[in-house]
Amino acid sequence: MLVHIIADYGMGDLAFAEVVQRIKVHLPDMEPVLTPVPAFSTIAAGFCIAQIGLHPSPPGTLIYHNVAPREDDPAARAQNAGERLAYARLSTGVRVIGVNAGHAFSFIKDVAEKLRWAASSAEGSQFRSRDVFPQAAAAIALGLPSALGDDLDPESIPSPPVSAVAYVDGYGNLKTTIAYDPNRVRPGKRITVRINERQHEATVSDGAFAVPHGELAFAPGSSGWTLRDGSTVRWIELFLRGGSAWNLFDRPAPGSFVAIH
């Protein structure tokens, strides 16, 4: 069973090893794939969940995610309580299990065939993704009837932020929540892009490499998926050919607003 683990532990962090080990206790045949996101970045986690989950996957594929900033209640938390564990089943057959925090379910809430709460405690350990959630996730993966609770209302989940950085890939490309619309794109047009305190000119393109070396492109990237109505969405990327757009804009965090002029 392919199990994608999306979390903000940090690549190579001991936490990934501990979580893999604990899940494997309950799912011995699991094949883990680790995807780190920045600390507390539920928008990056949500983007990764959709990009992985809404594409063809081996039968039985599971996405297990945990980015839990515990921001649902600013008061002191008893017994390390935090956001609750939730479940989604996608049209691809991929099952998603993880904490319903921030934007973690935002990109899939309108395309999920099923959204439910998991029958799991939301407290009991500072490291819930190791000590509490693996057993619940395994029960869901194995189809145990008692593993799921009530339906989760998609309206209670926030929509993705408009015109924001969603994810930064290893090349420094900035994947955004700006949807590509070929009817509104004028290849070659020069625009000004501002993120936080940094502002740069970019060339609008219908393909990332359609700009000279050293130029910043505003173009449809490699990320996107099929929506419920059968249409597809592709997300705009900021791509610095031969360099890092992330560094150019002073390393903006996911969720940073992208202003276009």
C-alpha positions in Angstrom: 0.0 0.0 0.0 1.4 3.4 -1.1 1.2 5.8 1.8 2.1 9.5 1.3 3.1 11.2 4.5 2.8 15.0 4.2 3.9 16.8 7.3 5.8 19.8 8.6 8.5 17.9 10.6 11.3 18.8 8.2 13.1 16.5 5.7 15.3 14.0 7.5 13.7 14.8 10.9 13.4 12.1 13.4 9.7 12.6 13.5 9.2 11.2 10.0 11.1 8.0 11.0 9.0 7.6 14.1 5.7 8.1 12.3 6.6 5.7 9.5 7.6 3.1 12.1 4.3 3.5 14.0 2.1 3.3 10.9 4.0 0.3 9.7 3.1 -1.5 13.0 -0.6 -1.3 11.9 0.0 -1.5 8.1 3.0 -3.7 7.6 2.9 -3.6 3.8 2.9 0.1 3.6 5.3 1.9 1.2 6.0 5.3 2.6 6.7 8.4 0.5 7.6 11.5 2.6 6.7 15.0 1.6 7.8 17.8 3.9 6.1 21.2 4.0 7.1 24.4 6.0 6.2 24.5 9.7 2.5 25.1 10.3 1.8 25.6 6.6 -1.6 24.1 6.1 -1.9 25.7 2.6 1.2 24.0 1.4 -0.1 20.7 2.9 -3.5 21.2 1.2 -1.9 21.9 -2.1 0.2 18.8 -1.9 -2.7 16.7 -0.9 -4.7 17.7 -4.0 -1.8 17.5 -6.4 -1.0 13.9 -5.2 -4.6 12.7 -4.5 -6.3 14.0 -7.6 -4.1 12.2 -10.1 -4.0 8.4 -11.0 -2.6 6.4 -8.1 -2.1 2.7 -7.3 -5.1 1.0 -5.8 -5.3 1.5 -2.1 -3.2 4.7 -2.0 -3.5 6.6 1.2 -2.5 10.2 2.1 -1.7 10.7 5.8 -1.0 14.3 6.6 -0.3 16.2 9.8 0.1 20.0 10.0 -1.5 21.0 13.2 -0.8 24.5 14.4 -3.5 24.1 17.1 -5.0 27.5 16.1 -8.6 26.4 16.4 -8.6 27.5 20.0 -6.2 30.1 21.4 -6.9 29.1 25.0 -4.6 26.7 27.0 -5.0 23.2 25.7 -5.7 20.3 28.1 -4.0 17.0 27.3 -2.4 18.4 24.2 -5.8 18.6 22.4 -5.8 20.0 18.9 -7.7 19.9 15.6 -9.6 16.8 14.9 -8.7 14.0 12.5 -10.8 13.9 9.3 -11.2 11.7 6.3 -11.9 12.3 2.6 -12.3 9.9 -0.3 -11.5 11.2 -3.7 -12.7 10.2 -7.2 -9.4 8.7 -7.9 -9.9 6.2 -5.1 -7.2 7.9 -3.0 -8.1 8.2 0.7 -7.0 11.2 2.7 -6.6 11.0 6.5 -5.3 13.9 8.5 -5.9 16.8 10.8 -8.6 19.2 9.6 -6.6 22.4 10.3 -6.5 25.6 8.3 -6.4 24.9 4.6 -5.4 21.3 4.8 -8.7 20.1 3.2 -9.4 23.3 1.3 -8.3 22.2 -2.2 -10.2 18.9 -2.1 -13.4 19.9 -0.2 -15.4 20.5 -3.3 -14.2 17.5 -5.2 -14.2 14.8 -2.5 -16.8 12.1 -2.8 -16.9 11.7 0.9 -15.9 13.9 3.9 -16.2 12.5 7.4 -14.7 12.9 10.8 -12.5 10.0 12.0 -13.5 8.2 15.1 -10.3 9.2 16.9 -9.4 11.2 19.9 -8.0 14.7 19.3 -5.9 14.7 22.5 -3.6 12.5 24.6 -0.2 13.3 23.2 2.0 16.2 22.1 3.0 14.0 19.2 -0.5 12.8 18.1 0.6 11.8 14.6 2.8 9.2 16.1 1.0 8.1 19.3 -2.7 8.6 18.5 -3.5 8.9 14.8 -1.7 5.9 13.1 -4.0 3.4 14.6 -7.1 5.4 13.5 -5.7 5.8 10.0 -5.0 2.1 9.7 -8.5 1.3 10.8 -9.9 3.5 8.1 -7.5 2.1 5.5 -8.6 -1.4 6.4 -12.3 -0.4 6.1 -13.3 -1.0 9.7 -16.9 0.3 10.1 -16.2 1.8 13.5 -13.3 3.9 12.1 -15.4 6.8 10.8 -17.7 9.3 12.6 -20.2 11.9 11.4 -20.1 13.7 8.1 -17.9 16.7 7.8 -19.6 19.7 6.3 -17.5 21.1 3.4 -18.9 24.5 4.1 -17.0 24.5 7.4 -13.7 24.2 5.6 -12.2 27.5 4.3 -11.7 28.0 0.6 -8.1 28.4 -0.6 -6.8 31.9 -0.4 -7.0 33.9 -3.6 -3.8 34.9 -5.4 -1.4 33.5 -2.8 1.8 31.4 -2.8 0.7 27.8 -2.3 3.9 25.9 -2.5 7.6 26.3 -3.2 9.3 23.5 -5.1 12.9 22.4 -5.0 13.9 24.7 -7.9 12.5 27.8 -6.1 9.4 28.0 -8.4 6.5 29.7 -6.7 3.3 27.7 -7.3 0.3 30.0 -6.7 -3.5 29.8 -6.2 -4.0 31.9 -9.4 -5.8 29.7 -11.9 -4.6 29.8 -15.5 -7.2 31.1 -17.9 -6.0 30.8 -21.5 -8.6 33.3 -22.6 -7.1 36.0 -20.5 -3.4 35.4 -21.1 -1.5 37.6 -23.5 1.9 36.0 -24.0 4.7 38.5 -23.9 2.8 41.1 -21.8 5.0 42.6 -19.1 3.5 42.8 -15.6 4.7 43.8 -12.1 4.5 41.2 -9.4 4.7 42.1 -5.7 5.0 39.7 -2.8 5.5 41.2 0.6 8.1 43.9 0.2 9.6 42.7 -3.0 8.5 43.7 -6.5 9.7 42.5 -9.9 8.7 42.6 -13.5 7.6 39.3 -15.1 6.7 38.2 -18.6 3.3 36.5 -19.1 3.8 33.2 -20.9 1.8 30.2 -21.9 4.8 28.0 -21.1 7.4 28.4 -18.4 10.4 28.1 -20.8 9.1 30.7 -23.2 11.3 33.4 -21.7 15.0 34.0 -22.0 17.5 32.8 -19.4 17.4 35.1 -16.4 13.9 36.3 -17.0 10.9 35.9 -14.6 7.9 34.1 -16.1 4.3 34.3 -15.0 3.0 31.1 -16.6 0.9 27.9 -16.1 2.9 25.4 -14.2 2.9 21.6 -13.9 0.4 21.5 -11.1 -3.4 21.2 -11.5 -6.2 18.6 -11.4 -9.6 17.7 -12.6 -12.6 19.4 -10.9 -16.0 17.9 -10.1 -17.6 19.2 -13.3 -14.9 17.5 -15.4 -13.0 20.6 -16.2 -9.3 21.0 -15.3 -7.5 23.7 -13.4 -3.8 24.6 -13.9 -2.1 26.9 -11.4 0.1 29.8 -12.4 3.8 29.6 -11.3 6.4 32.3 -11.0 9.4 30.8 -12.6 12.9 32.4 -12.8 14.6 30.7 -15.7 18.1 29.7 -14.5 17.5 30.9 -10.9 15.1 30.8 -8.0 12.0 32.9 -7.9 11.7 32.1 -4.2 15.1 33.7 -3.5 14.3 36.6 -5.9 11.2 37.5 -3.8 13.2 37.1 -0.5 11.8 33.6 0.3 8.1 34.3 0.9 6.2 31.8 3.0 3.2 29.9 1.5 0.1 32.0 2.0 1.9 35.2 1.1 -0.3 37.4 -1.1 0.7 37.8 -4.8 -0.2 41.2 -6.1 -0.3 41.7 -9.9 -0.1 45.1 -11.6 
